[in-house]
């Protein structure tokens, strides 16, 4: 019994030594670090806090100019109005229309771009053809060219084939622009895997899609989480592509938010504007809160290796 306790104590001391001992006193450098982190957090959280307070205040309190004060009579009416009755031009249906449009754009865009990026990364890592590195470099170069450069040529191309101002058009645009970064992530991840796994699957008679679906894809959970988070955030927060290619019937939530903020009928309702802004940012915010730890694990598991 004594030896067991001693061994347990030894293991505990070894764990503490491996993790490092907690400093007993705060040094000047550590105090400065904490002060910097607190200041940075305050800098980024203060606008969100003001937005939240403003969205809960009636207009009478907002006109009083107490921007940092807590609401004396909190109300959810601005949130209800922002969701269901705020005006975007001549239409007063709230931002809910843009929410469902964004969902319709988001789901196929994320699924297709992640799937095609995984296939490209897998092919470039384990089935390279002649000139694969050149092809990859050309594809990757597309990630560093501003979107605005491609807008006019894409508008002309989509108009000629009849998909401009349509759901298919905006989904295709997001897939195209998401392809370079998705391919880069998956290629670097698959390059970090032992090639013996692929060789063993080939010896067992596995083909291109068999190895991808049964061997590589089940091992790709960490990088899949990273890819989904990046693509969801990029597609949901997009403004210029949705404004240009989605068409009047498919305008995403960000474009609807812009229309609500810039549509003035009588008195400008700042509480409704703030509530609509928070509603627009809730989806990517929730994604990061729910899957943040998996995002870090995915990055550490090979997202930046290569």
C-alpha positions in Angstrom: 0.0 0.0 0.0 2.8 2.3 0.9 4.7 1.6 -2.3 1.5 2.3 -4.3 1.1 5.7 -2.6 4.7 6.5 -3.2 4.5 5.6 -6.8 1.4 7.7 -7.2 3.1 10.6 -5.5 6.1 10.2 -7.9 3.8 10.2 -10.9 2.1 13.4 -9.6 5.4 15.1 -9.1 6.5 14.0 -12.6 3.2 15.5 -14.0 3.8 18.8 -12.3 7.4 18.9 -13.5 6.3 18.2 -17.1 3.6 20.9 -17.0 5.8 23.4 -15.2 5.3 24.8 -11.7 2.9 27.7 -11.2 4.8 30.9 -10.5 4.5 31.9 -6.9 4.9 35.6 -7.5 3.8 37.9 -10.3 6.7 39.4 -12.2 6.5 42.7 -13.9 6.5 41.0 -17.3 3.5 38.8 -16.3 1.6 41.8 -15.0 2.2 43.6 -18.2 1.0 40.6 -20.2 -2.2 40.4 -18.2 -2.7 44.1 -18.6 -2.3 43.8 -22.4 -4.7 40.9 -22.6 -7.3 42.6 -20.5 -6.9 45.8 -22.6 -7.2 43.8 -25.9 -10.3 42.0 -24.6 -11.9 45.3 -23.5 -11.1 46.8 -26.9 -12.9 44.1 -28.8 -15.8 43.5 -26.3 -16.7 47.1 -25.7 -18.4 47.6 -29.1 -20.4 44.4 -28.7 -21.4 45.4 -25.2 -22.7 48.8 -26.4 -24.6 47.1 -29.2 -26.2 44.7 -26.8 -27.2 47.5 -24.4 -28.5 49.7 -27.2 -30.6 46.8 -28.6 -32.3 46.4 -25.3 -33.2 50.1 -24.7 -36.3 51.9 -26.0 -35.6 54.9 -28.2 -36.3 57.4 -25.3 -33.3 56.1 -23.4 -31.1 56.1 -26.5 -32.0 59.7 -27.2 -30.9 60.6 -23.6 -27.3 59.8 -24.7 -26.5 57.3 -21.9 -24.6 55.0 -24.2 -22.8 53.0 -21.5 -25.7 52.9 -19.0 -27.7 49.8 -18.4 -31.3 49.9 -19.8 -33.8 51.2 -17.2 -36.7 49.5 -19.0 -35.2 46.6 -20.9 -37.3 45.5 -23.9 -37.1 42.8 -26.6 -39.3 44.7 -29.0 -36.3 45.9 -31.1 -35.2 42.2 -31.5 -38.7 41.2 -32.6 -38.9 44.1 -35.0 -35.4 43.4 -36.4 -36.4 39.8 -37.1 -39.9 40.1 -38.5 -40.8 43.7 -39.4 -37.8 45.9 -40.1 -37.9 47.6 -43.5 -35.4 46.8 -46.2 -36.3 49.4 -48.8 -40.0 49.1 -49.5 -40.4 45.7 -48.0 -40.9 45.4 -44.2 -40.4 41.7 -43.5 -37.4 41.9 -41.2 -34.0 40.2 -41.4 -35.5 36.7 -41.2 -35.8 36.6 -45.0 -32.1 37.2 -45.3 -31.4 34.5 -42.7 -33.1 31.8 -44.6 -31.5 33.0 -47.8 -28.1 32.7 -46.1 -28.9 29.2 -45.0 -29.8 28.2 -48.5 -26.6 29.6 -49.8 -24.5 28.3 -46.9 -25.3 24.6 -46.9 -24.5 23.7 -50.5 -21.5 26.1 -50.7 -19.9 24.6 -47.6 -20.6 21.0 -48.5 -19.4 21.3 -52.1 -16.3 23.4 -51.4 -15.1 21.2 -48.5 -15.8 17.9 -50.4 -14.0 19.2 -53.6 -11.1 20.6 -51.5 -10.7 17.3 -49.8 -10.7 15.4 -53.1 -8.1 17.9 -54.5 -5.9 17.6 -51.5 -6.1 13.8 -51.5 -5.3 13.6 -55.2 -2.4 16.0 -55.0 -0.9 14.2 -52.0 -1.3 10.5 -53.1 -2.2 10.5 -56.8 0.1 13.2 -58.2 0.1 13.6 -62.0 2.7 15.3 -64.2 2.7 19.0 -63.5 0.7 18.6 -60.2 2.9 21.1 -58.3 2.4 23.7 -61.1 -1.3 23.1 -61.0 -1.4 23.4 -57.2 0.6 26.7 -57.4 -1.8 28.1 -60.0 -4.8 27.1 -57.8 -3.2 28.5 -54.7 -2.5 31.8 -56.5 -6.3 32.3 -56.8 -6.5 32.7 -53.0 -4.3 35.9 -53.1 -6.2 37.7 -55.9 -8.8 40.2 -54.7 -12.4 39.2 -55.4 -13.0 42.5 -57.1 -10.7 41.5 -60.0 -13.0 38.6 -60.9 -16.3 40.3 -60.5 -16.9 41.7 -64.0 -15.6 38.6 -65.9 -17.7 36.3 -63.7 -20.8 38.5 -64.2 -20.3 38.3 -68.0 -19.7 34.5 -67.9 -22.7 33.8 -65.6 -25.0 36.0 -67.7 -24.0 34.1 -70.8 -24.9 30.7 -69.3 -28.1 32.0 -67.5 -27.1 31.5 -63.9 -26.5 35.2 -63.0 -28.7 36.5 -60.1 -29.6 33.0 -59.1 -29.0 30.6 -56.1 -26.9 28.3 -58.3 -24.8 31.3 -59.3 -23.9 32.5 -55.8 -23.3 28.9 -54.6 -20.9 28.3 -57.5 -19.1 31.6 -56.8 -18.5 30.5 -53.2 -17.3 27.1 -54.2 -14.9 28.6 -56.7 -13.4 31.1 -54.3 -13.3 28.5 -51.5 -11.4 26.0 -53.5 -7.8 27.3 -53.1 -7.8 27.5 -49.3 -9.7 24.2 -48.9 -7.3 22.4 -51.2 -4.3 23.9 -49.3 -5.6 22.7 -46.0 -6.4 19.2 -47.1 -3.2 18.8 -49.1 -1.1 19.8 -46.2 -3.0 17.5 -43.8 -2.8 14.5 -46.0 0.9 15.1 -46.7 1.4 14.8 -42.9 -0.2 11.3 -42.8 2.0 8.2 -43.1 2.2 7.1 -46.7 2.2 3.4 -45.5 -1.5 3.7 -44.9 -2.1 4.5 -48.6 0.3 1.9 -49.8 -1.4 -0.8 -47.6 -4.8 0.2 -49.0 -3.4 0.0 -52.5 -2.0 -3.5 -51.9 -5.5 -4.6 -50.6 -6.9 -3.5 -54.0 -8.4 -0.1 -53.0 -9.0 2.4 -55.8 -9.1 6.2 -55.8 -12.5 6.7 -54.2 -12.4 3.5 -52.1 -9.2 4.7 -50.3 -10.6 8.2 -50.0 -13.9 7.2 -48.5 -12.8 4.3 -46.3 -9.3 5.3 -45.2 -8.6 9.0 -45.7 -11.9 10.6 -45.0 -12.5 8.9 -41.6 -9.1 10.2 -40.5 -9.8 13.7 -41.6 -12.2 14.8 -38.8 -9.8 17.4 -37.3 -9.2 19.1 -40.6 -12.8 18.8 -41.7 -13.8 20.8 -38.6 -11.2 23.5 -39.5 -12.4 23.6 -43.1 -16.1 23.8 -42.2 -15.5 26.6 -39.6 -13.5 28.7 -42.1 -16.0 28.2 -45.0 -19.1 28.8 -42.8 -17.6 32.0 -41.5 -16.5 33.1 -44.9 -19.8 32.4 -46.7 -22.0 33.7 -43.9 -20.1 37.0 -43.5 -19.8 37.6 -47.2 -21.3 40.8 -48.6 -19.9 41.8 -52.0 -20.4 38.4 -53.6 -23.9 38.0 -52.3 -24.8 41.6 -53.4 -23.4 40.9 -56.9 -24.5 37.4 -57.7 -27.4 36.3 -55.5 -30.1 38.4 -57.1 -33.0 40.2 -55.4 -34.7 37.0 -54.4 -31.7 35.4 -52.7 -30.0 38.3 -50.9 -28.1 37.0 -47.9 -28.4 38.3 -44.3 -25.4 40.7 -44.6 -27.0 42.5 -47.5 -30.4 42.6 -45.8 -28.7 44.1 -42.7 -27.1 46.8 -44.9 -30.5 47.5 -46.4 -32.1 47.7 -42.9 -29.5 50.1 -41.6 -29.7 52.4 -44.7 -33.4 52.4 -45.0 -34.9 55.3 -43.1 -38.6 55.8 -42.6 -39.1 58.8 -40.3 -37.0 58.3 -37.1 -33.9 56.1 -37.3 -34.4 53.2 -34.9 -30.9 52.5 -33.6 -32.1 49.8 -31.2 -33.5 47.8 -34.2 -30.3 48.3 -36.2 -28.2 47.0 -33.3 -30.5 44.0 -32.8 -30.3 43.2 -36.5 -26.5 43.4 -36.4 -26.2 41.0 -33.5 -28.7 38.6 -35.1 -26.5 38.6 -38.2 -23.4 37.7 -36.3 -24.9 35.0 -34.1 -24.3 32.1 -36.5 -20.5 32.4 -36.9 -20.2 33.4 -33.2 -22.1 30.2 -32.2 -19.9 28.1 -34.5 -16.7 29.4 -32.9 -18.0 28.9 -29.3 -19.2 25.3 -30.0 -16.4 24.1 -32.1 -13.5 26.3 -30.9 -11.5 23.5 -29.2 -11.8 21.2 -32.3 -10.6 24.1 -34.4 -7.4 24.3 -32.4 -7.0 20.5 -32.5 -7.4 20.5 -36.2 -4.8 23.2 -36.7 -2.4 21.3 -34.5 -3.2 18.0 -36.3 -1.7 19.2 -39.5 -3.6 22.1 -41.0 -0.5 24.2 -41.3 2.0 21.4 -42.0 3.3 20.7 -45.4 
